[in-house]
């Protein structure tokens, strides 16, 4: 007991507490010995005690919105832990484990409150510290601040205030002067601009940043949909943080760039941003959550079914197996191709959405193309019926690519597809939907006019050559449309507009040219196969260049909105790795706002800028 009293007297937190009270508290305290990794406080539990650390270190950690561990602090000798739950009458806000051998002094709720009554200074200092630590924990869990060192983040917590709100409260109104950055700690909020709903915001999201950076009044009205809590940071403090931390500045600039179409022009004269460094963000290694080899499984499954149905059709000659081989032969190459392109995308779309585009293309573009071509090219007396070997493939290319790209325009015109990869993926889905329906059509015609063996030969050739054809051409053309629509949706500098216009023309022309050459009669006889391979290789080369550009753009946006705390503070990397190893793997996250599938390591969606959350 003498050792306990001596320890309590040396603790600066307990200065001013009478010796008699310290001795009385020490009499009912107990010393606990813990080994490395043992947990003595669990997040979410009801707190009935607190602990003084007599020797050793304790790791304070929690989980952010996506379920990944975050380190809130490493506490050493003399620190008091667990007092927040007692002071604020709340559940535990973090997990605390021993780092190595740890000696604790356990203080129950009753003696803790006696000490607080005996020394108002002790109580007030703990209450102030508890509130700061709680705000610090909320800021750390929202990784928008993850590039800030722990000591600076605690200073930021001191100038951040908390505000409780009730359902129906109007937080900011459109046209008012914005003076704060609002960060959502809990609850849901609706943003409306000019009578149109813009977004539903939840924990981890923020608003008001655009008004502070663009130097204008609030662009929308934000209303609480339920009771919640906000963290508020003043305009001066917000600007100071942006000046001190370049990565935080980049993050908010990216967020504003996503949310405001006129961001580039509005920020041009902002003195806060005039001196910003323009060097590009280096992309990190891509996450394997989205970039995977799932397309190989698709290829093996569909390819295996195609092989099996082909063998059974040849052996049994039954109509069911002939029909199955026709069906699997028409979809194996196209579906595997789209799956491969999708697997290269870091910010993917749901399979159901791509499937809808695939099927829509198959059922609309092929019948329309057949109808137009039959009238213009193949009908007796049609004005292009005798156009010769040059005009016919060009006309077919214009008709088929025109119909497919028209569907791409309908998909991309909303302006919500901010990445080049979006255009490439949807273009591949549209093109391969056309290819699958066309293969089915050709196979059926061969089956009606010849034998099952003729049909199977055609289906195998088309399946093997499918990566060289419609999916590649339309993906290239769709990328060209994306550059053109980018000028319409987000006006930029004259030089950028010119570059985008040139890219649009070149890619559209390339798409049409590759298609026309593929159908050209100049490649007949012995030149047919080498020529097709050469044209196909050229198309794939251009497509892979677009994929590389698209992945770089996605990676840069992901890294800007999700700066890596681990990389900047390597001394904590080992601790985070240890916590991650004890965690169950996190699946890919689906953004509640735009439906984007994002890698599990991210906290903010790079497509719409809203916070990602793990499923409960």
PERA-V471703 format. One record per residue. N is the residue number from 1. OMEGA is omega as a letter, one per 40 degrees, with the letter a starting at -180 (none if undefined). NEAR is the number of other ideal C-beta (glycine too) atoms within 10 Angstrom. Layout:
BEGIN
[[N:OMEGA:NEAR] [N:OMEGA:NEAR]]
END
This chain:
BEGIN
[[1:i:9] [2:i:8] [3:a:11] [4:i:19] [5:i:16] [6:i:11] [7:a:21] [8:a:22] [9:a:14] [10:a:11] [11:a:17] [12:i:7] [13:a:19] [14:i:20] [15:a:12] [16:i:11] [17:a:20] [18:a:11] [19:a:10] [20:i:9] [21:i:18] [22:a:21] [23:i:15] [24:i:14] [25:a:23] [26:a:20] [27:a:11] [28:i:12] [29:i:21] [30:i:11] [31:i:13] [32:i:15] [33:i:13] [34:i:19] [35:a:9] [36:i:12] [37:i:12] [38:a:12] [39:i:14] [40:i:18] [41:a:20] [42:a:13] [43:i:15] [44:i:9] [45:i:11] [46:a:9] [47:i:20] [48:a:12] [49:i:19] [50:a:23] [51:i:23] [52:i:24] [53:a:20] [54:i:18] [55:a:14] [56:a:18] [57:i:16] [58:i:23] [59:i:25] [60:a:22] [61:i:21] [62:i:18] [63:i:16] [64:a:19] [65:a:20] [66:i:23] [67:i:16] [68:i:19] [69:i:19] [70:a:22] [71:i:19] [72:i:21] [73:i:18] [74:a:16] [75:a:18] [76:a:11] [77:i:14] [78:a:14] [79:i:16] [80:a:20] [81:i:19] [82:a:22] [83:a:22] [84:a:24] [85:i:21] [86:a:20] [87:a:20] [88:i:14] [89:a:9] [90:i:13] [91:a:13] [92:a:17] [93:a:22] [94:i:26] [95:i:20] [96:a:25] [97:i:21] [98:i:22] [99:a:18] [100:i:13] [101:a:13] [102:i:23] [103:a:16] [104:i:24] [105:a:21] [106:a:16] [107:a:24] [108:a:16] [109:a:13] [110:i:11] [111:i:19] [112:a:21] [113:i:13] [114:i:16] [115:a:21] [116:i:18] [117:a:11] [118:a:18] [119:i:19] [120:i:10] [121:i:12] [122:a:18] [123:a:16] [124:a:11] [125:i:15] [126:a:21] [127:i:15] [128:a:12] [129:a:15] [130:i:19] [131:i:17] [132:a:15] [133:i:20] [134:i:19] [135:i:22] [136:i:21] [137:i:20] [138:i:23] [139:a:23] [140:i:25] [141:i:23] [142:a:23] [143:i:25] [144:i:23] [145:a:23] [146:i:23] [147:a:21] [148:i:22] [149:a:12] [150:a:15] [151:i:7] [152:i:13] [153:i:19] [154:i:17] [155:i:15] [156:i:19] [157:a:20] [158:a:13] [159:i:15] [160:a:21] [161:i:13] [162:i:13] [163:i:14] [164:a:12] [165:i:20] [166:i:10] [167:i:12] [168:i:10] [169:i:17] [170:a:11] [171:i:21] [172:a:23] [173:a:12] [174:i:15] [175:i:11] [176:i:12] [177:a:10] [178:a:21] [179:a:14] [180:i:21] [181:a:24] [182:i:21] [183:a:24] [184:i:25] [185:i:19] [186:i:15] [187:i:20] [188:a:16] [189:a:23] [190:i:15] [191:a:22] [192:i:14] [193:i:14] [194:i:9] [195:a:7] [196:i:8] [197:a:10] [198:a:17] [199:i:21] [200:a:14] [201:i:22] [202:a:20] [203:a:18] [204:i:23] [205:i:23] [206:i:21] [207:a:26] [208:a:22] [209:a:24] [210:a:22] [211:i:23] [212:a:23] [213:a:25] [214:i:18] [215:i:13] [216:i:15] [217:a:13] [218:a:20] [219:a:21] [220:i:21] [221:i:19] [222:a:24] [223:i:16] [224:i:19] [225:i:15] [226:i:13] [227:a:14] [228:a:22] [229:i:15] [230:i:23] [231:a:20] [232:i:17] [233:a:22] [234:a:15] [235:a:15] [236:i:11] [237:i:17] [238:i:22] [239:i:17] [240:i:15] [241:i:20] [242:i:21] [243:a:14] [244:a:11] [245:a:18] [246:a:14] [247:i:16] [248:i:19] [249:i:20] [250:a:20] [251:a:25] [252:i:22] [253:i:18] [254:i:21] [255:i:23] [256:i:20] [257:i:18] [258:a:20] [259:a:19] [260:a:20] [261:a:13] [262:a:12] [263:a:19] [264:a:15] [265:a:13] [266:a:16] [267:a:20] [268:a:10] [269:a:9] [270:a:14] [271:i:8] [272:a:16] [273:a:15] [274:a:9] [275:a:7] [276:i:15] [277:a:8] [278:a:4] [279:a:7] [280:i:9] [281:i:15] [282:i:9] [283:i:16] [284:i:14] [285:a:7] [286:i:15] [287:i:17] [288:a:11] [289:i:19] [290:i:21] [291:a:16] [292:i:14] [293:a:11] [294:a:14] [295:i:18] [296:i:14] [297:i:12] [298:a:19] [299:a:18] [300:a:11] [301:a:14] [302:i:20] [303:i:16] [304:i:12] [305:i:17] [306:i:24] [307:a:14] [308:a:14] [309:i:21] [310:i:21] [311:a:12] [312:i:16] [313:i:22] [314:a:14] [315:a:9] [316:a:11] [317:i:12] [318:a:12] [319:a:11] [320:a:11] [321:i:19] [322:i:22] [323:i:16] [324:i:18] [325:i:27] [326:a:25] [327:a:18] [328:i:22] [329:a:27] [330:a:26] [331:a:23] [332:a:27] [333:a:28] [334:a:30] [335:i:24] [336:i:23] [337:i:26] [338:i:29] [339:i:20] [340:i:19] [341:i:25] [342:a:23] [343:i:17] [344:a:21] [345:i:21] [346:i:25] [347:a:23] [348:i:24] [349:i:20] [350:a:12] [351:a:14] [352:a:8] [353:i:15] [354:i:23] [355:i:14] [356:i:13] [357:i:23] [358:a:26] [359:i:14] [360:i:16] [361:a:26] [362:a:23] [363:a:12] [364:a:18] [365:a:27] [366:i:22] [367:i:13] [368:i:16] [369:i:20] [370:a:16] [371:a:11] [372:a:17] [373:a:18] [374:i:11] [375:a:13] [376:a:17] [377:a:18] [378:a:12] [379:i:12] [380:i:5] [381:i:6] [382:a:14] [383:i:10] [384:a:17] [385:a:13] [386:a:10] [387:i:15] [388:a:8] [389:a:10] [390:a:12] [391:a:13] [392:i:21] [393:i:18] [394:i:18] [395:i:18] [396:i:20] [397:a:21] [398:a:14] [399:a:20] [400:i:26] [401:i:26] [402:i:16] [403:a:20] [404:a:27] [405:i:24] [406:i:14] [407:i:24] [408:i:27] [409:i:12] [410:i:12] [411:a:19] [412:a:22] [413:a:13] [414:a:9] [415:a:12] [416:a:11] [417:a:21] [418:a:20] [419:i:20] [420:a:22] [421:i:26] [422:a:24] [423:a:27] [424:a:25] [425:i:28] [426:i:28] [427:i:34] [428:i:30] [429:i:33] [430:a:33] [431:a:35] [432:i:32] [433:i:32] [434:a:28] [435:a:32] [436:i:28] [437:i:25] [438:i:21] [439:i:27] [440:i:19] [441:i:15] [442:a:16] [443:i:24] [444:i:14] [445:i:12] [446:i:19] [447:a:20] [448:a:8] [449:a:9] [450:a:12] [451:i:12] [452:i:20] [453:i:12] [454:i:13] [455:a:23] [456:i:22] [457:i:14] [458:a:19] [459:i:26] [460:i:17] [461:a:13] [462:i:22] [463:a:22] [464:a:11] [465:a:16] [466:i:26] [467:a:19] [468:a:22] [469:a:26] [470:a:29] [471:i:28] [472:a:30] [473:a:32] [474:i:32] [475:i:30] [476:i:30] [477:i:28] [478:i:32] [479:i:29] [480:i:24] [481:a:23] [482:i:28] [483:i:21] [484:i:17] [485:i:20] [486:i:22] [487:a:16] [488:a:11] [489:a:15] [490:i:16] [491:i:14] [492:a:13] [493:a:11] [494:i:8] [495:i:8] [496:i:14] [497:i:15] [498:i:11] [499:a:14] [500:i:19] [501:i:13] [502:i:11] [503:i:17] [504:a:20] [505:a:13] [506:a:14] [507:i:23] [508:i:21] [509:i:13] [510:i:18] [511:a:28] [512:a:20] [513:i:16] [514:i:22] [515:a:29] [516:i:21] [517:i:19] [518:a:21] [519:a:14] [520:i:17] [521:i:10] [522:i:11] [523:i:17] [524:i:10] [525:a:6] [526:a:8] [527:a:11] [528:a:11] [529:i:12] [530:i:10] [531:i:16] [532:i:16] [533:i:12] [534:i:14] [535:i:22] [536:i:18] [537:i:11] [538:i:16] [539:i:25] [540:i:15] [541:i:11] [542:i:20] [543:a:21] [544:i:12] [545:i:12] [546:i:22] [547:i:22] [548:i:11] [549:a:14] [550:i:23] [551:i:19] [552:i:15] [553:i:17] [554:a:24] [555:i:19] [556:i:18] [557:i:24] [558:a:24] [559:i:21] [560:a:20] [561:a:22] [562:a:24] [563:a:23] [564:i:15] [565:a:21] [566:a:16] [567:a:11] [568:a:14] [569:a:15] [570:i:8] [571:i:7] [572:a:16] [573:a:14] [574:i:10] [575:i:16] [576:i:17] [577:i:11] [578:i:15] [579:i:18] [580:a:14] [581:i:8] [582:a:9] [583:i:11] [584:a:6] [585:a:7] [586:i:16] [587:i:12] [588:a:16] [589:i:23] [590:i:17] [591:a:21] [592:a:16] [593:a:19] [594:i:15] [595:a:15] [596:i:26] [597:a:20] [598:i:25] [599:a:21] [600:a:18] [601:a:17] [602:i:25] [603:a:23] [604:a:29] [605:a:26] [606:i:26] [607:a:23] [608:i:17] [609:a:23] [610:a:23] [611:i:24] [612:a:24] [613:i:19] [614:i:14] [615:i:9] [616:none:4]]
END
